Amino acid sequence: MVRPDWDKLMARLESGAADGVIFYDVTRFSRKVMEGEGLVEAAELGIRVWSLTGEYNPATADGRRHFREAMVAAAGEPDKMAERIAHGKVRRARKGRTPGGARSYGMPGLAPRPTDWEPGDPRAMAPEEQVAAERAIIAECYERILGGEPLVKVVRDLNGRGITTVNQKRWTRDGLGKSLTRPVLAGLVTLNGTVVSRLAGIDPVVPEADWQRLCAILDGRPKGRPPGEVHRLTGLMACGRCGHTLHGQPRRQLPPYPDGSVRREYRCRKDTSHFGCGHNVIDAVAAEAIVAEAVKARLGDPRRAGRIAARLAKVREQRAERRAEMATLEASADNLAVKTATWGVDRVDKAMKPILARLEGLRWELAALEEPEDAGAAASEAAAEWDKAEAAGDTAAMRAMIRRAFPNLVLHPAARRGDRSPQRFAWDGPRPPAA
């Protein structure tokens, strides 16, 4: 610990600028024996040392001995305090009580201090309605993440809805991850990473099995920055000029859309990572609206019902959800396996156990689902399925519908600047060969 004022005091004593030092007690001067020796060495200059109980005379052998004994006792005081605090934490944990501190999200406790609060003022408890609302948000986050939704997307959604932390701050990826993996959410009290007891007097927010699964999923995430959100048409449209696929990208230097969102476009990119022509571009919102109407029209055509029925049926959707969750769990298992060298076999096996159990359950559920054959019903619900996916922001579902409806979608270069007409789209190709 750096103590600037203490360093300034010692500098004055060692330089002879001060004749001595007065402190309330030795423990208030220092709790490190080595720092006390610095004062003993400065005694050669003839400085005097006082405390509330008397004077130390470091110029004599007996004075130095008394001062050193006092310094040893002072150094032992923080050790005793640390032992008392550690024993207190163990007792609290065994009784099913948390270590204390500020109120955590979804748990009862003291409300944040008001701006005009001063030491000694009473503190109010967080309202029960607020705690219940926070618990509902936690349960929602668990359902979405266990269903395969990325953590970063959940964070964006919470911030977009104005849902804040206990301290009225915006959520971050790491902050939400740590909040959702707290053992108290499953009713567990831990000490140094080991479960000691069950939480007393407070109902758990989520089942322990769900907590273990979510911890395993988040522990299995690859390190580094998460991948950016995939644009709806990225990789699904070919350039009518060179044959390379178009990619979505934001254009923050341009004025935003009327709703305040960042302007976007789809472009045939030409740079160190993309080898297109660089001359084909269209506004993203206009292109997505045109493609959306075309997809609903084609997938709702009864003549194509046999082609899309299985995918749009409810059972097929359930199969896709389970496959997506299985893929997420398998990726988490792979990432955990890589950590064997740093974590050790026992820790990896413990984290892997809930993942493997859930995978086995998903395989049984997947085998029990049968394919539907009602083609007419699937065709009539095509537009509704698209609208449902669009309202939920399910980009993956919309991309799958686009790919099925238009596997050879081509965008031709604009005939004039800013051309956003549907005539630029060739719904069934032909797709020129990529250079």
N, C-alpha and C positions, 0 to 999 in steps of 0.2 A: 504494500500500500504506500502510495506517495503522499507525504505530509509536508506540503510546502512551508507551512508556518513553523513546523518543528525543524526543518532544514534551515530556515532563516534564523531560528533561535540558536541552533548549534553553531552556525557560522559566526554569530555575534560573540558567543562564548569563546570559540577557538581563536578568533582574531583579537580578543582582548577588548572589544568594544563594550562589553558588559562585565560587571564585577561579580555577578552571580545569577542565580535563578531561583525563583520561588514557584512552587506548584502545590496544588491542593493535596495530592497524595501521589506516591510513586506510580501507582497504576494509571494515573492521569498524565504522567510524564511519558512513560513508555512501558510496553509489556514485552520488550525484546532485550535479552541480556546484552547482546552486542551493542545496542544503542546506549545502554547504561555504561558500558566500558568506555564509550566515547566521552562521556561526561567525566569519568575517572581520569582519563588521560588529560582532559582539559584542566584538571585540578592542579597540574604542575604550574599553571599560570596564576595560581592563588585564588581561584574563584570560590565562592561560597554557595552552599546549597541548602535551601530551607523547604520544609513542608509544613502542613498544618499542625503536625505533632511535634515538631522540633527542628533542629538543624543537624545536617550531616557535615562532617568535616573530612572531605576526601583527601586532605593533605596528610592525614595520619593513617596508620595501619588499621586501628580499630574503626575509624570513620569509614574507610573504604570497605571493611568487612561488613559493617552494618548496612551500608548502602547496597553492597552486592547481595546480601541476604534479602533485603527488601525487593531488589530487582528480580531475584529468583522467584519469590512469592508472587510478584506481579505477573511474571511470565506464566506461572501455573494457573492463574485465574481464568484466562480464556480457554485453557484446556478443560478445566472443571465445568465451565459454562457449556462448552461443546458436548461434554459427556451428558450433562443434565438435559440439554436439548435433544440429544439422540435418544436417551432413555424415554423422554417425554413423547417423542414421535412413535416409539415402539409401543408404549402404553396406549396412546390414542388409536394406533392402527389395530391393535388387538381388540379394542372395544368397538371397532367398526366406525371410527371417526376419521375424517380426513385430516391432513396435517394443519389445515387452517389457511390463512391468507385471504386474498381477495376472492370474491364470489366468481365462480366459473360459469360458463354459459350453460343454461338448462338446470342449474342447481340453485336451491334456496340460499339466501345469505344477505349480507348488507348491500344496499343500493349504492351506486357510485356517489362520492362526496359532491354536494352542490358547490357551485362556484364561490359562494360566500361562506363556506364552511371553515371553521377555525378549530384548532385543537381544544378539546373539552366539550365541543358541541355534540349533542346526541346524533346518532346515525339511525336512519330508517331502514327497515327490511325491504327487500325487493318485493313488489306486489305479486300475489299468487297468479294473477292473470298473465303477467309478463313471463313468469317462469313456465307456465303452461304453454304459452305461445312459443317460447324458445325450445321446449321439448318437442313440440310438433315440427319445428324446423329441423331439429336433429333427426327425428324419425324420417322426415322427407329426404334428407341428405343420404341417410343409410339406404333407403329404398332405391334412390337413383344411382348411387355408386355401386351397390351390389347388383344392380341391373345392368351394369356395364357402362354407365355414363362417366366420362372423364371428370376428375376432380376440378380441373380448371374451368370446365363449362359450368359446373355447379357454383363455383365462386363468382363467375360473371353474372349468373342469374340472380344470386342473392344480392349482389351489389346493385344490379339493375332494378331490383324490386325495393331497394332502400332498406334492406335488412342488415343491421349492423351488429357489431360485437357488444359485449357487456359495457365497454367503455365508449360506445357510440362511434367506433371507427370502422372503416371498410375492411371486408374480409380479404385475406391473402391466401394463396395456395398453401403455404406452409402453416399459416395460422389455423385455417379450417381443418387441415389434416391432423394437426396436434390436438385440436379441440375434439374431433370426432373419435380419436383413439384413446381418450382418457378412460382408465379402468372404471371410474365411478359411474360412467354411463351404463355399464353392465352391472352395477351394484357391487363392485369389487374394490377393496382397499388394498393397495400395494405399498411395499416398502423396499426401496432399492431394487425395483423390478420384480419382486416376488409377491404373490398374492398372500396376504396375511389373514384377512377376514372379509366378511360381507358388510356392506354399508348398512348402518343401523338407522332406522327411522325414516329412510328416504327410499321410495320405490325406484327401481332401475328404469332407465329411459328405453333401453333396447335389450333384447335377449342376449345372453352371454355368447351363444353360438354366432349370432350376427356380428357381435363385436369382434370376435376372433377372426371371422372371415374378412371383415373390413380391415383389421390390422394387417392381416396377411396380404391383402391386395395392395395396401399402401406401402407396406414394407417391400413388396416385390416390384415397385415402380423403378424403372431405369433412372439413373441419375442424369442430371443436366436439365436444360430448358425443355419444357413440354412442347410437342409439335403444335404448330399453329392450326387454327380452325380451317377445315377444307371448304372451299367455295363450292357451291352447288353444282356448277357445270365444269369445274376443273377436270381436265383429262377426258371429258365426255364429248367434246366437240373437236373436230379436225379442221385445220385451216384449209380452205378451198384453193389456196394458192400453192402452198408447199407441202401439205399433208401432215405437218406436225400438230400436236394437240395444243389447245389454248389453255392458259392458266389464269385463274383469278388473282387479282392483286389490288390492294387499297391505293387510292390516290388522295392522300391527305393534303397535298398542296393545292387541290382544287376545292371550290366551295362545297360544303356538305349537302346532302339531300335535304328536302324540305322538313323531314322528320328529325333532322339533326345528326343522322348517322353518317359515317365516313363514306365518301363516294368511292365506288369500286368499278372495275372494268375487267373484261376478259381479253387477253392479248396473246398473240402468237409471239412469244418472247425469243429474243436473240441476245444471248449473253454467254458467259463462261460455262453456265450449267444448262442452258437451253439452246437449241440449234434451229429455231424456226426462222421465218423470213423477217419478222419484226414489223410487218406492214398490215396486219389484220387485227382490228380491235373493235370492240362494241361495249356499250355501257352495260354493266352487270344487271342492274335492276330491270332495264328494258329487255335484255336477253332472257332473264329468268321468268319474266311475266309471259313472254311469247312462248317459251318452251312449256311452261305450266299449262297454258290453255291447250297446246297441242297434245301434251301427254294425257290430259283428262279426256280429250276428244278421242284419241286413239284407243286408250285403255277402256273407255266406255263403249266402244263399238262392239255390238254383239257378234260381228263376224270374227272378231279376234278374242272372244271370250275364252275359247278353249286354250289359247296361248297363255293367258294370264290368270286363269281361275285359281290354280293351285297356289300361286304366290300371294294373291289377295285374300284368300280364305282365312278365316280366323285361326284355324289350326296351323296353317303354314306360318302365320305370323308368330304363333307361340313357339313353333319349332325354330324360327329365326332368332327369337329372343333367347332361347336356351343355347343355341349355337354361339351367339354373341357372348353370352356369359361364360360359356365353356372356353371360348378363345381368350377372354380376358383372364380367366383363372389359369389357363395353361401358360399364358405369357408371364403371369405372376410367379408360377412355379418355376419356369425357366430362369427368371431373374433371381429368385431365391437360391436356386441351385448354384448359380455363379458365385454367390456370397459364402459358400461353404468354407473357403480358405480363411476369410476374415471373421466370420461369425462363429464357426465351429459347427460340427455335425448336429449336436443336440439342439442348438438354437434354431438351426434351419429346419430340422425335423419337427420341432414344436410349431413353427410358423407354417410349415407345409401341411400339417395334419388336417386343419379345417378346410384347406383348399381341396385336398384329395377326397375328403368326405363329401364335399359339395359336388365335385365332379362326378363321383359315383352316383349320387342322387339324380343329377341332371341326365346322365346316360339312361337311367331307368325311365325317367319322365319322357325323354325323347323317344325311346322305343315304344312307349305306350300310346303315343299320338299317331293317329291314322290320317292319311291324306284325304281331303274332301274331293268331291267330284261335281259340285254344283257350279257349273261354268256360268250359267245365266245370272245367278246371284252375284258372282264376282264381278261381272261386267257392269251391272247396275250400280255397284258400290264403288267403282273406280274413282269417280270424282270426289266422293265423300272421303275415301281413304287418303287421297292426295291432300284435301283440305285439312284433314285431321293431322297428317304429318307436318304440314306447313304451319299450322297453329302451334304445334308442340315444338317446332324448331328441329325436327328430326331430319337432319341433312342426309344421314345414311339411308333412311327409307326413301326419301325423294330421289336420291341418286340411283338407287336400285330400280325405281319405277322408270326413270328416264332411260337407263341403260336397257331395260327390257323393251320399252316402247320404241326407242330409236337407237339401235346398236351401231348405226352408221351415220350419225348426225354430223353434218358438215356446215361450216359457216364461211360464206364467200366474202371477199373483200368488199368494202363499201364503195358504191358507185359515186357517192358524194360525201363530203365531210359531215360527220355526225349521223349517218344513215343508220336508223334503228328499225327498219321495216322487216316484217316477217319474210319478205321475198329473198332476204339474204340467206335464209336457212334452207338447206337441202336435207329433208328429213330422212331420206333413205340413200344418201350418198349420190353418186359414187365418190369414194374417198381417194384423193390423189396419193400416190406413193410418196412417203417422206424421203426427202433428199438425204 
